[in-house]
Amino acid sequence: MVTLNTLRTKFGVLLSVIIAGALLAFILSLKTEMGFSGNDPEVGSIDGEEIHYSEFLAAYDDVKAQMGELNTDQAAQQALASTWQILLSDHVFTPGFEELGLAVGEAEHKAMVRGERASNVFGSVFGNPQTGEYSLEAVTAFLSQVEGNPQAQQMWSFLSKQADIDRAMMKYQELVKKGAYATALEVERGVNAANNSFGGRYVVSRYNTVADSLVTVSDSEIKAYYNAHKSQYKQTPYRTISFVEYEVVATDADKAAVEAEAKAAAEQFATVDDLKSYARENRHAAIAQTYITAAQMTAEESEALTKGKMYGPTLVADEWRAARVAEVRNVPEKYTLSHIVLNYTDTELADSLVNVAKGGDFAALAAAHSLAQTAADGGKIGEVTYASLAPEFADALVGKKKGDIVKLVMGNVIQILKVEGVNAIQKHYKLATLSYPLVASAQTQRDVHNAASLFAVNAQNDGFDATVTAQAQASRTATVEHAARAVRGIESNSLELVYWVNKAKVGDISELIKLDNNHYVIATLTGINDNEYRTVKEVAPQIKSTLLRDKKFEQIAASMTGATIEEVAAATQGEVKTFENVKYDAYYVPGVGVEPRVLGAITSLPQGQLSAPIKGASGVYVLVTDTVTPAAEAQTAEAEKVKQQAAAEQSATRAFYAVQELANIEDNTVGYF
């Protein structure tokens, strides 16, 4: 049976599986109910259409409902990205599909539900994990929960809408693919390229043979080039800041105090009889969840622990540690296991399978009933070490021998294990540990906070730069791009700093910003660049380099005269070099390097014809192809057409990304979400 928990788990996968991300959500009109009363701030735009807070929040809440708790920054970022994909679908894809007549009708939708027509969405949730086959029984079982269950109804509605938009996207993709084809000329060139390799001679004159001082590039030429190639200089708007950091770190006095405390605690730790009770009452102590062998210890640890002594206290990676053996088990080092995994509700089936498995074919039972991917292989897990087992497995397998069957309930599943084999018995140790990290004292934390606060106050009164100088601090600079949610170079969560940056004006100085318990920042906004393109001044050096190369090409090309490759070499005082076994689809030319124009000339010039000067990346080339060697096994036109047609159809899938690029999503949600 497909439960609500199962659906929620699979929805998390759907958000990344379906093309273009999570596709369609409930877009609710909640402006009045949310209390905006006409003051609903704009948080972005799609294709020039404003996206307001209430609309984004409704979609964002729906994504969070499907993904569950967002416990990490990465999960939160994924949720925000998925929300934009949902809104992109609502504002761009769905209206576009309707205009093209690609809507999914009721009959087509029902066919997807029944499995008569394939659906990526329904298949992802209601497909058999072993066979990949669509399960109508699973759909029916879930739909039986929908009536009278608002949560199930919401999930089904969301799932159905995703399935419809995914189906429309599939139609659109097929429509675009039908317009992609390989031309006869492309096939002909592909056959020639695949069937021939080329050899010949070339002369190259490097650009650095002409001094920069001999070439003049004017400002007007730079400006003209900039205007002609402006699209190359598109940029993301950004803000620049200078900032100082105050980080709380342990002083030498703090480290000495921690060392003394750890050694004093270790004296008591060494004499404790009930280590489990001690660990429950002492925040610095813990009992390991798993067991290890002596071979997994260092030589020093093994020498002490296997003889019942305490190891340590020892300083390891900025932490004082001590260890004792809390429990010893004599168990096999390795087990060979098979398993059957069932839903936690299938208790009667589990009990029945345990009885049958004791004298029956376990592999056949696993293949028929297990929900795990191992079912296709008779439930085989293979060989595992006892030290790697989760506590539930480790406890359940104590004293078990080859052929034994074990049942245990873990979370939402029931595991039925069969011990297929064991090896030699070894001692395994569960350790109790005592840990004292080298952390800053409360006094050090107060001192750092006070120093940071003093800087913040003085900066407001005397200016940021003056305070940096007066307090001999080291300031840093950073660029915060539009829609960024972190400041590069700061390891702590810097979202609060980003919020301030996006609200500040040039010259503003922040109050003391607390990034985490041990990290403070004071910043000043030094610049705002909202330009859509980099300025001429910013890219002038890059353009000048390009124009210098182009003018040098003209000078060098004019000197590369002659009717033969030898005459060209003599005119440039160069050397005739050779190339061989060059293929059309090569990445580079041996001896020449990555020079696409040179490669194109080699494979396209008539045999024996001297080329015109070729503008390469590092110099000017003149070449002649002397030999064309047929391949041992010739490529047929039919095979080449199939290859190129497949490539053309594959490139057609980029239409979705092209639409998204053209939609020009502007994300201004920083400060709201």
Secondary structure as UniProt FT lines:
FT   HELIX           4..17
FT   TURN            19..20
FT   TURN            31..35
FT   TURN            37..38
FT   STRAND          42..46
FT   TURN            47..48
FT   STRAND          49..52
FT   HELIX           53..67
FT   HELIX           73..88
FT   HELIX           89..93
FT   HELIX           94..100
FT   HELIX           106..114
FT   HELIX           120..126
FT   TURN            129..131
FT   HELIX           136..146
FT   TURN            147..148
FT   HELIX           150..178
FT   HELIX           184..195
FT   STRAND          196..206
FT   HELIX           207..209
FT   HELIX           212..214
FT   HELIX           219..228
FT   HELIX           230..233
FT   STRAND          238..247
FT   HELIX           252..269
FT   TURN            270..271
FT   HELIX           275..281
FT   TURN            283..284
FT   STRAND          285..287
FT   HELIX           294..296
FT   HELIX           299..305
FT   TURN            306..308
FT   STRAND          311..315
FT   STRAND          319..332
FT   STRAND          334..343
FT   TURN            344..345
FT   HELIX           347..357
FT   TURN            358..359
FT   HELIX           362..369
FT   HELIX           373..377
FT   TURN            378..379
FT   STRAND          380..385
FT   HELIX           386..388
FT   HELIX           391..396
FT   TURN            397..399
FT   TURN            402..403
FT   STRAND          405..410
FT   TURN            411..412
FT   STRAND          413..422
FT   STRAND          425..437
FT   HELIX           442..462
FT   HELIX           464..470
FT   TURN            471..472
FT   STRAND          476..481
FT   TURN            482..483
FT   TURN            488..489
FT   HELIX           495..503
FT   TURN            506..507
FT   STRAND          513..516
FT   TURN            517..518
FT   STRAND          519..529
FT   HELIX           536..559
FT   HELIX           565..572
FT   STRAND          577..582
FT   TURN            584..585
FT   TURN            590..592
FT   HELIX           596..604
FT   TURN            607..608
FT   STRAND          614..615
FT   STRAND          619..630
FT   HELIX           637..652
FT   TURN            653..654
FT   HELIX           655..663
FT   STRAND          666..667
FT   TURN            670..672
//
